[in-house]
Amino acid sequence: MTSSSSPSQDAKRMAHAYPEGLRADALMEEDVAWSHEIDGERDGDQFDRSERAALRRVAGLSTELEDVTEVEYRQLRLERVVLVGVWTTGTAQDADNSLAELAALAETAGALVLDGVIQRRDKPDAATYIGSGKALELRDIVLESGADTVICDGELSPGQLIQLEDVVKVKVIDRTALILDIFAQHAKSREGKAQVALAQMQYMLPRLRGWGQSLSRQMGGGRGGLATRGPGETKIETDRRRIREKMAKMRREIAEMKTGREIKRQERRRNKVPSVAIAGYTNAGKSSLLNRLTGAGVLVENALFATLDPTVRRAETPSGRLYTLADTVGFVRHLPHHLVEAFRSTMEEVGDSDLILHVVDGSHPVPEEQLAAVREVIRDVGATDVPEIVVINKADAADPLVLQRLLRVEKRSIAVSARTGQGIAELLALIDEELPRPSVEVEALVPYTHGKLVARAHTEGEVISEEHTAEGTLLKARVHEELAADLAPYTPVSAA
């Protein structure tokens, strides 16, 4: 075993190798010549001073993302949150379920839930949401758990946010801000991002705060020179004006994008293609059902609001009738009004459809609450007159007693499993039965030179029978009035 030389030994060797006058110069040189006598017993490789002082890149430590879309799901540091709810109506189980859903929303947003508390009150406190005494208790819980954020299960007024933050000394957000944050993470299309941005600005406008210079007034008034006739608007007023201008711009952009969606919708109406909209609670399995019915390949993830952008796919009934199937944004209890307004153009897919597949999670403890929350939003977008089929999804994981209760209460309902395929064939048959049928039944002998009419009968109507004869195609079908008028000249004499 080789022992390292001590500093005193190195000094003796240096004194012996160099004369007295050159010793200091040798110590100050940039590159000292290597000597076996001096350096041979040193451990490891020796580097020049410039190399030792330089930054050295370590291979294999880079975490740069190749796909920029992955940045949104990178979690550098999870926020540590405490949940707070106010129980005003219903049972204690209802309050617990609501807070459990808030916890799922917080985890979807990328937070780590540390604790959750519920306060029993007739109505939320106008000052601090939970009352001054409970706010002090909440501060102790925050200090004990080391949380850096408090999430309230409700929409707080600007005053409640400020006063509760003053007591707990950490950031306070409400349910609406949390849902908006999730939407901002998951929006991918240009229209979806614009809708989320508009909803966020609508939410933030009355909640802008001013500190210090933000409340000082600008100089205003005069027409040039040194004239300043009085104080102008404050910085916070300037921010509000700019937000209003941006909101107006966003509304114009969304209206332009809505035009393109409306043109596609009119094209489907012109071709007499029935439309089916999939609506339901978030994470109920709408995208899974769309993939099962059409093979659309839409993102499926066990997370709230995993897909926001609507997807429209072509499908076919067992009898051969074509229709479109549209996946819409998921709903949730107490869905913020700002989001309903911002996503109104997207939700119009539900109002303009011929049939609604209302998907509900059969494995949820209280699926009736999900049904009520979704129907409230459907009522807000004016789609109450559209026929509805309640699709109880996740039947393979649901409690049989819950399934029986739902099937008994909901007259037009069916239990399916998008994961295993259970009940999908029965659902397709039910869609075929419930879709509106053409009103006119015709029989025509269409010449082969007019084959487009036969093709239209297949795409726009419902063909009952088709026979190829020497004179042409003998067609019996149910069609709309416009196509019936086009087929009228070819009605056989016997049929007339």
C-alpha positions as CSV (number, residue, x, y, z in Angstrom):
1,M,0.0,0.0,0.0
2,T,1.5,3.3,-1.1
3,S,1.3,6.1,1.4
4,S,0.7,9.7,0.2
5,S,3.4,12.3,0.8
6,S,2.7,14.9,3.5
7,P,2.8,18.6,2.8
8,S,6.1,18.9,4.7
9,Q,7.7,16.2,2.6
10,D,6.6,18.1,-0.6
11,A,8.1,21.3,0.6
12,K,11.5,19.6,1.3
13,R,11.5,18.1,-2.2
14,M,10.6,21.5,-3.8
15,A,13.4,23.1,-1.9
16,H,15.9,20.5,-3.0
17,A,14.8,20.6,-6.7
18,Y,14.8,24.4,-7.2
19,P,17.3,27.0,-6.1
20,E,16.0,29.6,-3.6
21,G,15.5,32.3,-6.2
22,L,13.5,30.2,-8.6
23,R,11.2,28.5,-6.0
24,A,8.6,31.3,-6.0
25,D,8.6,31.6,-9.8
26,A,8.1,27.9,-10.1
27,L,5.1,28.0,-7.7
28,M,3.5,30.9,-9.7
29,E,3.9,29.3,-13.2
30,E,0.7,28.4,-15.1
31,D,1.9,24.9,-16.0
32,V,4.5,23.3,-13.7
33,A,6.6,20.6,-15.4
34,W,5.8,17.1,-14.1
35,S,8.6,15.5,-12.2
36,H,8.7,11.8,-11.3
37,E,10.6,12.7,-8.2
38,I,8.0,15.2,-7.0
39,D,4.8,14.0,-8.6
40,G,5.3,10.2,-9.0
41,E,3.8,9.3,-5.7
42,R,0.6,11.5,-6.0
43,D,-2.8,9.8,-6.3
44,G,-4.8,10.1,-9.5
45,D,-4.4,12.1,-12.7
46,Q,-3.2,15.6,-12.3
47,F,-4.8,18.5,-14.2
48,D,-3.7,22.0,-15.2
49,R,-5.1,24.8,-13.2
50,S,-7.3,26.0,-16.1
51,E,-8.9,22.6,-16.4
52,R,-9.6,22.3,-12.7
53,A,-11.3,25.7,-12.7
54,A,-13.4,25.1,-15.8
55,L,-17.0,23.8,-15.8
56,R,-17.1,20.1,-16.7
57,R,-20.2,18.7,-18.4
58,V,-21.3,15.4,-17.0
59,A,-22.7,13.1,-19.6
60,G,-26.1,11.4,-19.1
61,L,-27.6,14.0,-16.7
62,S,-29.5,16.0,-19.3
63,T,-33.3,15.9,-18.8
64,E,-34.2,18.0,-21.8
65,L,-37.5,17.0,-23.3
66,E,-37.7,16.1,-27.0
67,D,-41.4,16.8,-27.3
68,V,-42.4,20.2,-26.0
69,T,-45.9,18.9,-25.1
70,E,-44.4,16.8,-22.4
71,V,-43.4,20.0,-20.5
72,E,-47.0,20.4,-19.2
73,Y,-46.9,17.1,-17.4
74,R,-43.4,17.7,-15.8
75,Q,-43.8,18.0,-12.0
76,L,-40.7,19.7,-10.7
77,R,-42.2,20.2,-7.2
78,L,-45.6,19.1,-6.1
79,E,-47.6,21.7,-4.2
80,R,-48.5,20.5,-0.7
81,V,-52.2,21.4,-0.1
82,V,-54.8,21.2,2.6
83,L,-58.4,21.0,1.6
84,V,-61.3,22.9,3.3
85,G,-65.0,22.3,2.8
86,V,-68.2,23.9,4.2
87,W,-71.0,21.4,4.8
88,T,-74.3,23.4,4.4
89,T,-76.8,20.9,3.0
90,G,-77.1,17.1,2.6
91,T,-75.6,14.4,4.6
92,A,-72.1,14.0,6.1
93,Q,-71.4,11.4,3.4
94,D,-72.3,13.9,0.7
95,A,-69.8,16.4,2.2
96,D,-67.1,13.7,2.3
97,N,-67.8,12.7,-1.3
98,S,-67.5,16.4,-2.4
99,L,-64.1,16.8,-0.6
100,A,-62.9,13.4,-2.0
101,E,-63.7,14.8,-5.5
102,L,-61.8,18.0,-4.7
103,A,-58.8,15.8,-3.7
104,A,-58.9,14.0,-7.0
105,L,-59.0,17.4,-8.8
106,A,-56.0,18.6,-6.8
107,E,-54.0,15.4,-7.6
108,T,-54.9,15.9,-11.3
109,A,-53.5,19.4,-11.1
110,G,-50.3,18.1,-9.7
111,A,-50.7,18.7,-6.0
112,L,-49.9,16.5,-3.0
113,V,-52.9,16.4,-0.6
114,L,-51.8,16.4,3.0
115,D,-55.1,16.9,4.9
116,G,-58.8,17.8,4.5
117,V,-61.2,19.4,6.9
118,I,-64.9,20.2,6.8
119,Q,-66.8,22.9,8.7
120,R,-70.5,22.5,9.4
121,R,-72.3,25.8,8.9
122,D,-75.7,27.1,7.7
123,K,-73.9,29.1,5.0
124,P,-70.2,30.0,4.3
125,D,-68.8,32.9,6.4
126,A,-68.9,36.2,4.5
127,A,-65.4,37.1,5.7
128,T,-63.2,34.0,5.9
129,Y,-65.5,31.3,4.4
130,I,-65.1,29.1,7.5
131,G,-65.3,31.6,10.3
132,S,-62.5,33.4,12.2
133,G,-62.1,30.7,14.9
134,K,-61.9,27.8,12.4
135,A,-59.5,29.9,10.2
136,L,-57.1,30.1,13.2
137,E,-57.4,26.3,13.6
138,L,-56.7,25.9,9.9
139,R,-53.6,28.0,10.3
140,D,-52.3,25.5,12.9
141,I,-53.0,22.6,10.6
142,V,-51.1,24.3,7.8
143,L,-48.1,25.0,10.1
144,E,-48.2,21.4,11.4
145,S,-48.4,19.8,8.0
146,G,-46.0,22.2,6.2
147,A,-48.5,22.9,3.4
148,D,-48.0,25.8,1.1
149,T,-51.6,26.1,-0.4
150,V,-55.2,25.9,0.9
151,I,-57.9,24.8,-1.5
152,C,-61.5,25.6,-0.6
153,D,-64.4,23.5,-1.9
154,G,-66.4,26.3,-3.3
155,E,-66.1,29.6,-5.2
156,L,-64.8,32.3,-2.9
157,S,-65.3,36.0,-3.3
158,P,-62.3,38.3,-3.6
159,G,-62.7,39.5,0.0
160,Q,-62.9,35.9,1.3
161,L,-59.7,35.0,-0.5
162,I,-57.8,38.0,0.9
163,Q,-59.0,37.7,4.5
164,L,-58.4,33.9,4.6
165,E,-54.9,34.4,3.3
166,D,-54.2,37.0,5.9
167,V,-55.0,34.4,8.6
168,V,-53.4,31.2,7.3
169,K,-50.4,33.0,5.7
170,V,-50.2,30.8,2.7
171,K,-51.8,30.9,-0.8
172,V,-55.5,30.2,-0.9
173,I,-57.4,29.2,-4.0
174,D,-60.9,28.0,-4.6
175,R,-62.5,25.1,-6.6
176,T,-63.0,27.3,-9.6
177,A,-59.4,28.3,-9.9
178,L,-58.3,24.7,-9.5
179,I,-60.5,23.5,-12.4
180,L,-59.3,26.3,-14.5
181,D,-55.7,25.3,-13.8
182,I,-56.5,21.7,-14.9
183,F,-58.1,22.9,-18.1
184,A,-55.1,25.1,-18.8
185,Q,-52.8,22.0,-18.5
186,H,-54.9,19.8,-20.7
187,A,-56.0,22.1,-23.5
188,K,-54.2,21.2,-26.7
189,S,-56.1,22.7,-29.6
190,R,-56.1,26.4,-30.5
191,E,-59.8,26.7,-29.7
192,G,-59.4,24.9,-26.4
193,K,-56.5,27.1,-25.3
194,A,-58.5,30.3,-26.3
195,Q,-61.5,29.1,-24.4
196,V,-59.5,28.4,-21.3
197,A,-57.7,31.7,-21.5
198,L,-61.0,33.6,-21.8
199,A,-62.4,31.7,-18.7
200,Q,-59.3,32.5,-16.7
201,M,-59.4,36.2,-17.5
202,Q,-63.1,36.3,-16.6
203,Y,-62.3,34.7,-13.3
204,M,-59.3,37.0,-12.5
205,L,-60.8,40.3,-13.5
206,P,-62.7,41.0,-10.2
207,R,-59.8,39.4,-8.2
208,L,-56.9,41.6,-9.2
209,R,-55.1,43.1,-6.2
210,G,-52.9,46.1,-5.9
211,W,-49.9,46.6,-3.6
212,G,-47.7,49.7,-3.4
213,Q,-47.2,51.2,-6.8
214,S,-50.2,49.3,-8.2
215,L,-52.4,51.7,-6.3
216,S,-50.6,54.9,-7.2
217,R,-52.1,57.1,-9.8
218,Q,-50.5,57.9,-13.1
219,M,-50.1,61.5,-14.2
220,G,-52.8,62.4,-16.7
221,G,-54.9,65.1,-18.3
222,G,-52.9,67.6,-20.3
223,R,-52.4,67.8,-24.1
224,G,-48.6,67.9,-24.0
225,G,-45.9,70.0,-22.5
226,L,-45.8,70.0,-18.8
227,A,-49.5,70.2,-18.2
228,T,-50.8,67.5,-15.8
229,R,-54.3,68.4,-14.9
230,G,-54.9,65.7,-12.4
231,P,-54.3,62.1,-11.3
232,G,-55.1,59.5,-14.0
233,E,-56.0,55.9,-13.6
234,T,-54.3,53.6,-11.1
235,K,-52.1,50.7,-12.2
236,I,-54.7,48.2,-11.2
237,E,-57.3,50.1,-13.4
238,T,-54.9,49.9,-16.3
239,D,-54.5,46.1,-15.8
240,R,-58.3,45.7,-15.8
241,R,-58.6,47.7,-19.0
242,R,-56.0,45.6,-20.7
243,I,-57.6,42.4,-19.5
244,R,-61.0,43.5,-20.9
245,E,-59.3,44.3,-24.2
246,K,-57.7,40.8,-24.3
247,M,-61.1,39.2,-23.5
248,A,-62.7,41.1,-26.4
249,K,-60.0,39.8,-28.7
250,M,-60.4,36.2,-27.4
251,R,-64.2,36.4,-27.9
252,R,-63.6,37.5,-31.5
253,E,-61.1,34.6,-32.1
254,I,-63.5,32.0,-30.6
255,A,-66.3,33.4,-32.8
256,E,-64.2,32.9,-35.9
257,M,-63.3,29.4,-34.9
258,K,-66.9,28.7,-34.1
259,T,-67.7,29.6,-37.8
260,G,-65.6,26.7,-39.0
261,R,-67.3,24.3,-36.6
262,E,-70.7,25.6,-37.8
263,I,-69.8,25.0,-41.4
264,K,-68.9,21.4,-40.7
265,R,-72.2,21.0,-38.8
266,Q,-74.2,22.5,-41.7
267,E,-72.5,20.1,-44.1
268,R,-73.6,17.2,-41.9
269,R,-77.2,18.6,-41.8
270,R,-77.2,19.0,-45.6
271,N,-76.2,15.4,-46.0
272,K,-78.9,14.4,-43.6
273,V,-76.3,12.5,-41.3
274,P,-77.7,12.0,-37.8
275,S,-75.5,13.0,-34.9
276,V,-75.0,11.5,-31.5
277,A,-73.2,13.4,-28.7
278,I,-71.5,11.7,-25.8
279,A,-71.9,13.7,-22.6
280,G,-71.2,12.9,-19.0
281,Y,-69.3,13.4,-15.9
282,T,-65.5,13.7,-16.1
283,N,-63.7,10.4,-15.9
284,A,-66.9,8.4,-16.5
285,G,-65.4,6.8,-19.6
286,K,-66.6,8.9,-22.5
287,S,-63.4,8.7,-24.5
288,S,-63.2,4.9,-23.8
289,L,-66.7,4.5,-25.1
290,L,-65.9,6.5,-28.3
291,N,-62.9,4.4,-28.9
292,R,-64.9,1.2,-28.4
293,L,-67.7,2.3,-30.8
294,T,-65.5,3.8,-33.6
295,G,-61.9,3.0,-32.9
296,A,-61.1,6.7,-32.7
297,G,-57.9,6.4,-30.8
298,V,-58.6,9.3,-28.4
299,L,-56.5,9.6,-25.3
300,V,-57.8,7.5,-22.4
301,E,-56.4,8.2,-18.9
302,N,-57.6,7.7,-15.4
303,A,-57.7,11.4,-14.6
304,L,-60.2,14.2,-14.4
305,F,-60.6,16.2,-17.6
306,A,-58.0,14.1,-19.5
307,T,-59.5,15.2,-22.8
308,L,-61.0,18.7,-23.4
309,D,-61.1,19.1,-27.2
310,P,-64.2,17.6,-28.8
311,T,-63.7,14.7,-31.2
312,V,-66.2,13.8,-34.0
313,R,-66.0,10.4,-35.7
314,R,-68.1,8.6,-38.3
315,A,-69.9,5.5,-37.2
316,E,-72.4,3.0,-38.6
317,T,-75.4,1.3,-37.0
318,P,-75.9,-2.5,-37.3
319,S,-78.5,-1.9,-40.1
320,G,-75.9,0.1,-42.1
321,R,-77.1,3.7,-41.3
322,L,-74.3,6.3,-41.0
323,Y,-74.1,8.8,-38.1
324,T,-71.5,10.9,-36.4
325,L,-70.4,10.4,-32.8
326,A,-69.0,13.4,-30.9
327,D,-67.0,13.3,-27.7
328,T,-67.5,16.4,-25.5
329,V,-65.8,18.0,-22.6
330,G,-66.5,16.3,-19.2
331,F,-68.7,18.0,-16.6
332,V,-68.3,18.2,-12.9
333,R,-70.3,19.4,-9.9
334,H,-70.3,23.2,-9.5
335,L,-68.7,23.6,-13.0
336,P,-67.6,27.2,-13.1
337,H,-69.9,29.5,-14.9
338,H,-66.9,31.0,-16.7
339,L,-66.2,27.7,-18.3
340,V,-69.7,27.1,-19.4
341,E,-69.7,30.4,-21.2
342,A,-66.2,29.9,-22.7
343,F,-66.9,26.4,-23.9
344,R,-70.4,27.2,-25.1
345,S,-69.4,26.8,-28.8
346,T,-68.0,23.3,-27.9
347,M,-71.0,22.3,-25.9
348,E,-73.3,23.2,-28.8
349,E,-72.4,19.8,-30.2
350,V,-74.7,18.5,-27.5
351,G,-77.6,20.9,-28.3
352,D,-77.4,20.3,-32.0
353,S,-77.3,16.5,-31.8
354,D,-80.2,14.1,-32.5
355,L,-79.4,11.8,-29.6
356,I,-77.4,12.2,-26.3
357,L,-75.5,9.3,-24.8
358,H,-75.3,10.3,-21.2
359,V,-72.4,8.3,-19.7
360,V,-72.3,7.8,-16.0
361,D,-69.7,6.0,-13.9
362,G,-71.5,2.9,-12.5
363,S,-68.6,2.3,-10.0
364,H,-69.1,5.7,-8.4
365,P,-70.5,5.6,-4.8
366,V,-73.4,8.0,-5.7
367,P,-73.9,8.0,-9.5
368,E,-77.2,9.9,-9.2
369,E,-75.2,13.0,-8.2
370,Q,-73.2,12.8,-11.4
371,L,-76.5,12.5,-13.4
372,A,-77.9,15.6,-11.8
373,A,-74.7,17.6,-12.3
374,V,-74.5,16.8,-16.0
375,R,-78.2,17.4,-16.6
376,E,-77.8,20.9,-15.0
377,V,-75.2,21.8,-17.6
378,I,-77.2,20.3,-20.4
379,R,-80.1,22.5,-19.3
380,D,-77.8,25.5,-19.3
381,V,-76.8,24.9,-23.0
382,G,-80.4,24.5,-24.0
383,A,-80.4,20.8,-24.9
384,T,-83.2,19.5,-22.8
385,D,-85.4,18.6,-25.8
386,V,-82.8,16.1,-27.2
387,P,-83.6,12.4,-26.6
388,E,-81.2,10.8,-24.0
389,I,-79.9,7.3,-23.4
390,V,-78.2,6.8,-20.0
391,V,-75.2,4.6,-20.5
392,I,-74.0,3.1,-17.2
393,N,-70.3,2.5,-17.9
394,K,-67.8,0.4,-15.9
395,A,-70.4,-2.3,-15.3
396,D,-67.7,-4.8,-14.7
397,A,-66.5,-2.9,-11.6
398,A,-69.9,-1.6,-10.4
399,D,-71.9,-2.8,-7.4
400,P,-74.8,-5.0,-8.8
401,L,-77.2,-3.3,-6.4
402,V,-76.2,0.1,-7.7
403,L,-76.7,-1.1,-11.3
404,Q,-80.1,-2.5,-10.6
405,R,-81.1,0.8,-8.9
406,L,-80.0,2.9,-11.8
407,L,-81.6,0.6,-14.4
408,R,-84.9,0.7,-12.5
409,V,-84.9,4.5,-12.0
410,E,-83.7,5.5,-15.5
411,K,-86.2,4.1,-18.0
412,R,-84.0,4.5,-21.1
413,S,-80.7,3.1,-19.7
414,I,-78.3,0.4,-20.5
415,A,-75.3,-1.1,-18.6
416,V,-72.0,-1.5,-20.5
417,S,-68.3,-1.8,-20.0
418,A,-66.1,0.1,-22.5
419,R,-63.1,-1.8,-21.2
420,T,-64.4,-5.4,-21.7
421,G,-67.0,-4.7,-24.5
422,Q,-69.9,-5.9,-22.3
423,G,-73.2,-4.5,-23.6
424,I,-71.7,-2.7,-26.6
425,A,-73.7,-4.7,-29.1
426,E,-76.9,-3.9,-27.3
427,L,-76.0,-0.2,-27.1
428,L,-75.4,-0.1,-30.9
429,A,-78.8,-1.7,-31.5
430,L,-80.4,0.8,-29.1
431,I,-78.7,3.7,-31.0
432,D,-80.1,2.4,-34.2
433,E,-83.6,2.2,-32.7
434,E,-83.5,5.7,-31.2
435,L,-81.9,7.7,-34.1
436,P,-84.5,9.6,-36.1
437,R,-85.6,7.8,-39.2
438,P,-86.5,9.3,-42.6
439,S,-90.1,10.1,-42.9
440,V,-91.0,9.0,-46.4
441,E,-91.0,5.5,-47.7
442,V,-90.4,5.2,-51.4
443,E,-90.0,2.5,-54.1
444,A,-88.2,3.4,-57.3
445,L,-86.6,1.8,-60.3
446,V,-83.5,3.8,-60.7
447,P,-81.6,3.6,-64.0
448,Y,-78.0,2.6,-63.8
449,T,-77.1,6.0,-65.3
450,H,-78.4,7.6,-62.1
451,G,-76.5,5.6,-59.6
452,K,-75.9,8.7,-57.4
453,L,-79.5,8.5,-56.3
454,V,-78.9,5.0,-55.0
455,A,-75.8,6.1,-53.2
456,R,-77.7,9.0,-51.6
457,A,-80.3,6.6,-50.4
458,H,-77.6,4.6,-48.6
459,T,-76.0,7.6,-47.0
460,E,-79.0,9.8,-46.3
461,G,-81.7,7.3,-45.8
462,E,-82.4,3.7,-44.8
463,V,-82.5,1.1,-47.5
464,I,-85.1,-1.6,-46.9
465,S,-84.5,-3.7,-50.0
466,E,-82.4,-3.4,-53.2
467,E,-82.6,-5.5,-56.3
468,H,-80.7,-5.2,-59.6
469,T,-82.8,-5.7,-62.7
470,A,-82.2,-5.4,-66.4
471,E,-83.8,-1.9,-66.4
472,G,-82.0,-0.6,-63.3
473,T,-81.9,-0.8,-59.5
474,L,-85.2,-1.6,-57.8
475,L,-85.0,0.3,-54.6
476,K,-87.2,0.4,-51.6
477,A,-86.1,2.8,-48.8
478,R,-87.0,5.4,-46.2
479,V,-85.7,8.7,-47.2
480,H,-86.1,12.4,-46.5
481,E,-88.6,14.6,-48.5
482,E,-85.9,16.1,-50.6
483,L,-84.5,12.8,-51.9
484,A,-88.1,11.4,-52.2
485,A,-88.8,14.2,-54.7
486,D,-85.7,13.3,-56.7
487,L,-86.7,9.7,-56.8
488,A,-90.4,10.4,-57.7
489,P,-89.9,10.3,-61.5
490,Y,-88.6,6.7,-61.2
491,T,-91.5,5.2,-59.3
492,P,-92.6,2.0,-61.0
493,V,-96.1,1.9,-62.5
494,S,-97.2,-0.9,-60.3
495,A,-96.1,0.9,-57.2
496,A,-97.8,4.1,-58.3
